[in-house]
């Protein structure tokens, strides 16, 4: 229960402080920097060295990437049927195909399943970022630039300079040669800041003005993100016979709302930032309820 109270308090606190102008409008950037450069890498060092790697651990990687691909195809066919522009299509692909597996996902996984299963959530998160940094960037460039081209060098640079990914790889590699047990108290303290600060940052960035005109696009995006994506992941788990905690967390992470980074990418590549921010905001609110429903569905099957 305390975890749900924490989620509500942190998000509402961010919204209230922003509305009352009691905090700098760009405060979320500093908070996000802390999370990206220190807190999330600490999560990797806290959990990844202790994962028992089996063939089943490939499921979070494959399923998370496939959800991004299916989302790309789903929005492509929908956009063509509606005659949307390339810019609108790319924006919808960004907000539909990639889950908020860390800022919202980690706190909710902790709330529903406990912190011990964050190790699986970390794998989902890093795979999601890899998909966003490849498929997502390609879609954004095609929709927002005149040339529609993106270089492999640009994508590679984004990947190898992303702090959480560096932390993830470092934790996996260095733990094979170094015993980090002496640093566990430090990792615990740093990792503990992810949930409250991430949720507070979400509250600072939520925007809801001018939403009525964009209801059709937002509805379709949330349909895929909050309902179809976890349903597809559930089907994949049942099809290949994946059970237990790996299946539970992978499906649950697929049910998370739109990733916040899509807003940054949309702004960078001149996509529809209004649609992006509104979808992020509404998907978080709706996702808090649908995630509870998916928890019950997941428990029924697994």
Secondary structure by P-SEA (a helix, b strand, c coil): caaaaaaaaaaaaaaaaaaacccccaaaaaaaaaaaccaaaaaaaacccccccccccaaaaaaaaaaaaaaaaaaaaaaaaacccaaaaaaaaaacccccccaaaaaaaaacccccaaaaaaaaaaaaaaaaaaaaaaaaaaaccccccccaaaaaaaaaacaaaaaaaaaaacccccccccaaaaaaaaaaacaaaaaaaaaacccccccccaaaaaaaaaaaaccaaaaaaaaaaaaaccccaaaaaaaaaaacccccaaaaaaaaaccaaaaaaaaaaaaaaaaaaaaaaaaaaaaaac
